[in-house]
């Protein structure tokens, strides 16, 4: 389907309009390569932000030498000790050093807001970074990227802690996200299709648990749609498929860069988020703009989308027979004379209209409404770039707006519910103890005494149950103790999708492999015995 272009107006960028959209750099690692000493790394980070006009930057771990040393110790030789419960996590957070780094950076360059971030959890179910992350535990607390950990009973991925004799466990991602959301943070799924092989072994950074969160919550806080490459075809295709569910899924750029690299000064293109912020920016304003999707991801071009007067991120009511006025404002990256192409994209990733080459200005279009949820995204590429080129690394410049969502009246994606059965055996060690059911936010839905028999409830798919008796306590997520769901997650993080998609190359996971319908079916019912 193509849509009519009603007017094209060439004009230069308006400085006041461009200045409204602040460059926010995300998913970083301050110390990782070890190529540059810490004092020099701080200076070159400040210079890098100045050179690239960065208005705000999330400083990711490892942050500075003191906390980095703790990180190495407790993710390394003292891993068993830390996770045995014999160390209070708050005593090894090195707060003074971490907060001192952020203060030093903000003093060195007041024009950039430096704020604390962390890539966490960081394990087999994927990686998350944050807007507004709350420093509630050491950087490594929910990590285990290179060694097996257990997330549920009978988890085949297990390594015993030598001090406790029990398998290493980490907090469920659902619980981490809920705890951070309670403090106002937003969770963004990093490099969602990233994987590779090492000595013939499959290595995953895939956002394997993303489908669970989308279905359980009815939306995502955020997804990296630009990263490693300015034009990442597989991230975009996954984004289109998630948007097709009708869910709100804000898209963001990430760098996954480290600032102690010797070649940092050679960076010519920076993948950044341009968010609608007041000047000077505040962390609260950044979180609010990201939550609302008021921004675009870019390697340089300026791009803005308005539908019926509503900016990107907005939900616009739609219906069959209605017509929507669309306005795209686009300008080339600094140093380029034109955009190679500007696209309007809709359901299924279909290109509804395309203009190019385009020197810059405004494109106006008319789009028909419908009786099912839809969305519109604007995309632009550089003057010498071609979205069809087989090698996406050849595409130097790209910009992607957040969607404007077209939604029929009364249609809102709902969080999934689970028809749940908890069987309490006659010899259960929890008999006579307490049973508490909470939603992901910690609201108590029900509490009572554990008695033998079956507990039948219809519960939020993201709910958790806490059992307690005689000084013992156990909390588990309904979703984690769901074998049907775990099989869906393993299909991604274990590489099983490669059997069905043998042409998939490292870094590519077909959108169909995320099996949203299968995850939805797996969450519909669940059963567990204690």
Legacy VTK file of the C-alpha trace (Angstrom):
# vtk DataFile Version 3.0
C-alpha trace
ASCII
DATASET POLYDATA
POINTS 530 float
0.000 0.000 0.000
1.247 3.492 -0.812
-0.087 6.759 0.578
-0.363 10.080 -1.252
2.188 12.812 -0.663
0.280 16.097 -0.587
3.134 18.583 -0.289
6.916 18.759 -0.123
8.445 21.967 1.191
12.199 22.475 1.085
13.624 24.607 3.886
16.727 24.723 6.088
16.622 23.464 9.664
15.265 25.879 12.246
17.953 26.267 14.950
15.393 26.707 17.735
13.554 23.535 16.712
16.740 21.493 16.456
17.973 22.787 19.831
14.836 21.438 21.524
15.995 17.872 20.825
18.861 17.088 23.198
21.421 14.396 22.371
21.304 11.650 25.028
23.892 8.839 24.777
23.008 5.520 26.402
24.353 2.017 27.137
27.986 2.780 27.861
30.865 1.307 29.860
33.281 3.771 31.406
36.133 1.314 32.005
36.321 -1.904 30.041
39.220 -2.043 27.590
41.985 -1.021 30.016
43.795 0.760 27.188
43.806 4.208 28.816
44.487 5.040 32.498
41.450 6.166 34.485
42.368 9.889 34.779
42.961 10.064 31.026
39.743 8.145 30.341
37.762 10.742 32.294
39.319 13.572 30.334
38.762 11.940 26.973
35.121 11.182 27.843
34.561 14.868 28.589
36.304 15.841 25.337
34.264 13.256 23.406
30.998 14.705 24.730
32.127 18.215 23.814
33.160 17.205 20.307
29.880 15.413 19.592
27.536 17.869 21.307
26.249 15.360 23.856
23.705 16.905 26.216
23.384 13.928 28.576
25.112 10.576 28.984
24.394 7.484 31.051
27.686 6.360 32.590
27.736 2.564 32.678
29.846 0.149 34.698
32.621 -0.637 35.321
32.630 2.954 36.519
35.959 3.698 38.216
38.877 1.723 39.718
37.465 1.124 43.217
34.119 -0.369 42.169
35.783 -2.052 39.179
38.075 -3.923 41.586
35.067 -5.087 43.619
33.386 -6.104 40.379
36.384 -8.268 39.395
36.661 -9.786 42.854
33.030 -10.759 43.365
32.409 -11.849 39.792
35.688 -13.779 39.972
37.508 -15.456 42.873
34.928 -14.533 45.534
31.845 -15.247 43.452
30.701 -18.052 45.759
31.275 -15.901 48.835
29.273 -12.955 47.520
26.329 -15.092 46.399
26.351 -17.246 49.544
24.487 -14.527 51.415
27.401 -13.958 53.799
28.143 -10.490 52.427
25.728 -7.590 52.716
25.588 -6.185 49.159
25.285 -2.623 50.452
28.761 -2.899 52.012
30.497 -3.474 48.664
28.779 -0.835 46.525
31.693 1.630 46.822
29.210 4.489 46.802
31.691 7.233 47.576
33.895 6.371 44.600
30.972 5.866 42.207
29.179 9.059 43.177
32.502 10.892 43.110
33.005 9.923 39.467
29.619 11.320 38.448
30.280 14.529 40.387
33.732 14.915 38.796
32.350 14.499 35.287
29.560 17.011 35.865
32.049 19.551 37.230
34.388 19.008 34.278
31.645 19.625 31.713
28.499 21.315 33.054
27.066 21.419 29.514
26.550 17.630 29.682
24.462 15.894 32.327
26.295 12.733 33.392
24.073 10.259 35.239
24.544 6.728 36.567
23.537 3.742 34.440
24.283 0.028 34.413
23.787 -2.875 32.037
21.867 -5.234 34.299
20.600 -7.937 34.462
23.243 -9.396 32.227
22.730 -13.121 31.848
21.354 -15.704 29.446
17.896 -14.121 29.147
19.322 -10.909 27.705
20.757 -7.585 28.796
19.001 -4.426 29.967
20.147 -0.839 30.328
18.145 1.944 31.896
16.827 5.462 31.957
16.782 6.520 35.617
18.470 3.404 37.034
18.431 3.302 40.840
21.677 2.124 42.434
20.116 -0.495 44.705
22.780 -3.226 44.426
26.361 -3.630 43.169
26.831 -3.497 39.407
27.365 -7.261 39.105
24.550 -8.308 41.462
22.298 -9.743 38.729
25.080 -10.865 36.381
26.255 -14.232 35.228
27.130 -13.967 31.590
29.824 -16.618 31.340
28.806 -19.226 33.922
25.558 -21.166 34.462
22.930 -20.053 36.953
19.491 -21.380 37.847
16.296 -19.388 37.440
13.828 -22.165 38.261
13.496 -25.665 39.728
15.089 -28.405 37.633
16.953 -25.779 35.614
19.576 -27.725 33.620
21.793 -24.644 33.738
23.270 -25.040 37.194
26.529 -24.593 39.027
26.755 -25.341 42.731
27.981 -22.706 45.115
30.836 -24.388 46.993
29.910 -22.588 50.223
26.184 -23.365 50.258
25.941 -26.547 48.212
23.007 -24.959 46.374
22.848 -23.851 42.737
23.776 -20.283 41.958
20.608 -18.236 41.491
19.897 -14.661 40.478
16.823 -12.475 40.770
14.211 -13.022 38.080
14.307 -10.296 35.445
10.640 -9.571 36.181
11.540 -8.797 39.798
14.487 -6.575 38.854
12.378 -4.611 36.386
9.556 -4.250 38.921
11.942 -2.980 41.611
13.455 -0.410 39.258
10.064 0.683 37.938
8.989 1.330 41.506
11.783 3.937 41.597
10.672 5.413 38.266
13.234 3.748 35.973
12.709 2.440 32.439
14.208 -0.857 31.242
15.544 -0.976 27.670
16.388 -4.289 26.004
19.923 -4.102 24.621
21.227 -5.525 21.301
18.135 -7.754 20.995
19.319 -10.094 18.208
22.998 -10.319 19.173
24.711 -13.722 19.151
27.866 -15.342 17.811
29.893 -18.521 18.076
33.197 -19.114 19.831
35.075 -22.332 19.093
31.823 -23.722 17.676
29.922 -22.890 20.881
26.803 -20.712 20.690
27.143 -17.435 22.644
24.011 -15.402 23.285
23.282 -11.776 24.038
19.776 -12.177 22.589
16.889 -10.483 24.401
15.399 -13.912 25.060
13.045 -12.844 27.843
11.713 -9.852 25.910
8.612 -11.752 24.650
7.652 -12.638 28.226
7.784 -8.992 29.311
5.888 -7.743 26.259
3.063 -10.239 26.741
3.000 -10.059 30.552
2.963 -6.244 30.658
1.170 -5.475 27.399
4.030 -3.135 26.455
7.789 -2.656 26.737
9.626 0.199 28.413
12.057 0.271 25.509
13.978 -1.592 22.817
17.345 -0.836 21.229
16.490 -0.298 17.548
19.836 1.243 16.597
23.155 -0.127 17.812
26.531 -1.361 16.573
25.371 -0.177 13.127
23.425 2.987 12.330
21.038 0.901 10.226
20.467 -2.419 11.986
18.054 -4.330 9.793
17.374 -7.121 12.308
16.619 -4.751 15.180
14.220 -2.849 12.943
12.443 -5.991 11.746
11.977 -7.158 15.335
10.620 -3.712 16.266
8.083 -3.791 13.437
6.823 -7.198 14.585
6.456 -6.052 18.201
4.613 -2.908 17.137
2.272 -5.028 15.024
0.898 -6.539 18.258
-0.565 -3.134 19.099
1.773 -2.677 22.056
3.617 0.518 22.894
7.315 -0.151 22.275
9.564 2.943 22.398
12.736 2.595 20.331
16.187 3.902 21.259
19.766 4.081 20.048
22.566 2.545 22.094
26.351 2.788 21.803
27.624 -0.144 23.932
30.853 1.847 23.884
33.645 2.051 26.444
35.477 5.272 27.184
38.918 3.953 28.075
39.581 2.967 24.458
42.776 4.314 22.942
40.949 5.113 19.691
37.977 6.972 21.219
39.026 10.204 19.521
38.589 8.505 16.143
34.813 8.171 16.558
33.160 10.049 13.709
29.573 8.855 14.045
27.755 8.583 17.376
24.476 6.717 17.753
22.365 8.874 20.004
18.828 9.646 21.126
17.459 13.104 20.478
14.851 13.661 23.186
12.510 16.617 23.681
14.033 18.193 26.804
14.168 21.499 28.554
17.568 23.139 28.883
19.514 22.322 30.914
18.399 18.667 30.919
17.511 16.838 34.115
17.348 13.108 34.698
13.644 13.380 35.509
13.012 15.099 32.169
15.044 12.459 30.314
13.029 9.638 31.894
9.740 11.402 31.149
10.641 12.003 27.488
11.880 8.423 27.040
8.762 7.005 28.698
6.566 9.051 26.354
8.621 8.139 23.271
9.208 11.828 22.514
12.392 11.363 20.558
14.247 9.829 17.657
17.329 7.653 17.308
19.987 8.979 14.975
23.565 8.842 13.789
23.279 12.439 12.564
20.131 13.257 10.548
17.308 15.268 12.118
13.884 13.627 11.914
10.497 14.561 13.352
7.072 12.962 12.920
3.660 14.513 13.623
0.279 12.858 13.016
-2.882 14.950 13.400
-0.853 17.452 15.397
0.510 14.804 17.804
4.257 14.161 18.035
5.990 10.794 17.941
5.173 8.695 20.978
1.534 9.772 20.987
-1.529 7.565 20.610
-3.962 8.896 17.996
-7.517 7.613 17.737
-8.226 5.938 14.416
-11.147 4.254 12.666
-12.107 2.864 9.299
-12.988 5.758 7.020
-10.853 8.271 8.906
-7.853 10.051 7.406
-4.721 11.156 9.246
-2.559 14.147 8.361
1.121 13.226 8.571
4.026 15.660 8.594
7.675 14.577 8.476
10.433 17.127 9.004
13.849 15.855 7.970
17.327 17.327 7.524
20.648 15.702 6.588
23.451 14.999 9.038
26.015 17.775 9.489
28.464 17.675 6.593
25.993 16.100 4.175
24.072 17.985 1.489
20.983 15.787 1.381
19.231 12.716 2.694
19.377 9.741 0.390
15.832 8.791 1.264
13.032 9.510 3.729
10.485 6.730 4.322
7.157 6.519 6.097
6.808 2.989 7.485
3.705 1.204 8.780
2.410 -2.218 9.838
4.592 -5.116 8.826
7.467 -2.764 8.084
5.812 -1.734 4.815
7.223 1.417 3.223
4.082 3.504 2.686
5.831 6.429 1.010
9.367 7.372 0.081
11.044 10.625 -0.955
14.635 10.975 -2.052
17.094 12.403 -2.568
15.814 15.114 -0.222
17.755 18.273 0.617
15.727 18.802 3.772
12.403 20.297 4.785
8.872 19.044 5.328
6.931 16.202 3.706
3.149 16.096 4.157
1.030 12.994 3.542
-2.452 11.582 4.113
-2.856 8.113 5.668
-6.118 6.187 5.930
-7.219 4.963 9.334
-8.443 1.472 10.116
-10.217 -0.723 12.622
-7.107 -2.493 13.927
-4.132 -1.046 15.832
-1.502 0.444 13.549
1.554 2.649 13.800
3.709 5.013 11.772
7.491 5.510 11.934
9.635 7.846 9.841
13.086 6.683 8.723
15.836 8.557 6.905
19.257 7.557 5.555
22.285 9.558 4.445
22.949 10.943 0.988
25.158 8.033 -0.078
23.231 5.332 1.803
20.868 2.690 0.439
18.545 0.773 2.820
18.560 -2.155 0.396
22.318 -2.719 0.472
23.077 -6.279 1.669
25.820 -5.096 4.032
24.162 -2.846 6.597
27.559 -1.683 7.861
27.914 0.309 4.647
25.022 2.544 5.735
26.695 5.424 7.522
23.692 7.516 8.512
20.200 6.639 9.669
17.481 8.183 11.803
14.344 6.506 13.183
11.497 8.328 14.900
9.496 6.763 17.653
6.077 5.614 16.476
2.817 7.457 16.468
0.286 4.787 17.416
-3.026 4.642 15.532
-5.537 2.931 17.759
-9.295 2.367 17.491
-11.300 3.767 20.386
-11.314 1.468 23.395
-8.499 -0.762 22.124
-5.603 -1.008 24.579
-3.234 -4.000 24.877
-3.828 -5.643 28.239
-1.284 -7.422 30.444
-1.597 -11.197 30.204
-3.387 -13.236 32.844
-2.596 -16.814 33.867
-5.061 -19.471 34.993
-2.893 -20.800 37.777
-3.011 -23.980 39.828
-0.813 -24.424 42.883
-0.938 -27.982 44.220
-0.025 -28.324 47.894
0.979 -31.914 48.658
-0.109 -33.590 51.861
3.515 -33.849 52.986
4.555 -30.378 51.821
7.160 -28.761 54.102
5.199 -25.508 53.719
2.004 -26.809 55.402
0.834 -24.406 58.087
3.043 -21.651 56.757
2.079 -18.476 54.955
1.311 -17.963 51.281
1.362 -14.469 49.801
0.520 -13.623 46.197
1.762 -10.286 44.842
1.709 -8.571 41.503
4.970 -7.394 39.935
4.727 -4.025 41.673
4.547 -5.713 45.079
0.835 -5.163 45.704
-0.506 -8.033 47.807
-3.312 -9.751 45.924
-3.963 -12.442 48.518
-2.431 -13.943 51.637
-3.313 -16.901 53.808
-2.222 -20.148 55.418
-0.830 -23.031 53.373
-3.148 -26.057 53.487
-3.132 -29.256 51.464
-5.073 -29.210 48.224
-5.280 -27.117 45.077
-5.199 -23.319 44.946
-6.879 -22.136 41.732
-6.543 -18.489 40.790
-6.542 -16.198 37.764
-3.449 -14.062 38.254
-1.313 -11.543 36.388
1.286 -13.454 34.370
4.034 -11.432 36.075
2.841 -12.271 39.611
4.964 -13.985 42.233
4.290 -16.161 45.264
6.095 -16.057 48.598
6.046 -19.004 50.989
7.149 -18.762 54.607
7.433 -21.115 57.563
9.711 -21.711 60.554
12.220 -19.070 59.527
12.316 -20.263 55.918
11.179 -18.099 53.045
10.935 -18.679 49.315
9.720 -16.383 46.551
9.179 -17.552 42.996
7.754 -16.057 39.837
4.812 -17.829 38.225
6.489 -17.430 34.843
9.844 -18.821 35.927
8.282 -22.067 37.208
6.431 -22.576 33.930
8.081 -25.322 31.818
6.188 -24.388 28.645
7.433 -20.823 28.888
10.977 -21.898 29.716
11.053 -23.965 26.521
10.188 -20.823 24.538
12.952 -18.833 26.215
15.500 -21.614 25.715
14.638 -21.676 22.003
16.244 -18.220 21.826
19.019 -18.210 24.408
20.014 -21.801 23.661
20.183 -21.214 19.911
17.403 -23.661 19.029
16.011 -21.177 16.518
18.953 -21.946 14.232
17.458 -25.348 13.433
14.345 -23.673 12.037
16.228 -20.756 10.489
19.469 -22.320 9.202
20.340 -19.224 7.169
20.494 -17.013 10.277
23.954 -15.510 10.653
25.574 -14.122 13.830
23.711 -11.019 14.949
20.520 -12.040 13.159
17.441 -13.569 14.773
14.302 -13.621 12.607
11.400 -11.841 14.272
9.328 -15.029 13.998
11.818 -16.789 16.295
10.605 -14.672 19.216
7.356 -16.722 19.066
5.035 -14.155 20.614
1.948 -16.305 20.061
3.695 -19.289 21.632
4.709 -17.240 24.662
1.155 -15.961 25.000
-0.158 -19.535 24.913
2.435 -20.698 27.449
1.384 -17.963 29.868
-2.332 -18.710 29.561
-2.154 -21.605 32.049
0.433 -22.819 34.531
0.700 -25.387 37.297
3.179 -25.896 40.109
3.422 -28.193 43.120
4.944 -27.600 46.552
LINES 1 531
530 0 1 2 3 4 5 6 7 8 9 10 11 12 13 14 15 16 17 18 19 20 21 22 23 24 25 26 27 28 29 30 31 32 33 34 35 36 37 38 39 40 41 42 43 44 45 46 47 48 49 50 51 52 53 54 55 56 57 58 59 60 61 62 63 64 65 66 67 68 69 70 71 72 73 74 75 76 77 78 79 80 81 82 83 84 85 86 87 88 89 90 91 92 93 94 95 96 97 98 99 100 101 102 103 104 105 106 107 108 109 110 111 112 113 114 115 116 117 118 119 120 121 122 123 124 125 126 127 128 129 130 131 132 133 134 135 136 137 138 139 140 141 142 143 144 145 146 147 148 149 150 151 152 153 154 155 156 157 158 159 160 161 162 163 164 165 166 167 168 169 170 171 172 173 174 175 176 177 178 179 180 181 182 183 184 185 186 187 188 189 190 191 192 193 194 195 196 197 198 199 200 201 202 203 204 205 206 207 208 209 210 211 212 213 214 215 216 217 218 219 220 221 222 223 224 225 226 227 228 229 230 231 232 233 234 235 236 237 238 239 240 241 242 243 244 245 246 247 248 249 250 251 252 253 254 255 256 257 258 259 260 261 262 263 264 265 266 267 268 269 270 271 272 273 274 275 276 277 278 279 280 281 282 283 284 285 286 287 288 289 290 291 292 293 294 295 296 297 298 299 300 301 302 303 304 305 306 307 308 309 310 311 312 313 314 315 316 317 318 319 320 321 322 323 324 325 326 327 328 329 330 331 332 333 334 335 336 337 338 339 340 341 342 343 344 345 346 347 348 349 350 351 352 353 354 355 356 357 358 359 360 361 362 363 364 365 366 367 368 369 370 371 372 373 374 375 376 377 378 379 380 381 382 383 384 385 386 387 388 389 390 391 392 393 394 395 396 397 398 399 400 401 402 403 404 405 406 407 408 409 410 411 412 413 414 415 416 417 418 419 420 421 422 423 424 425 426 427 428 429 430 431 432 433 434 435 436 437 438 439 440 441 442 443 444 445 446 447 448 449 450 451 452 453 454 455 456 457 458 459 460 461 462 463 464 465 466 467 468 469 470 471 472 473 474 475 476 477 478 479 480 481 482 483 484 485 486 487 488 489 490 491 492 493 494 495 496 497 498 499 500 501 502 503 504 505 506 507 508 509 510 511 512 513 514 515 516 517 518 519 520 521 522 523 524 525 526 527 528 529
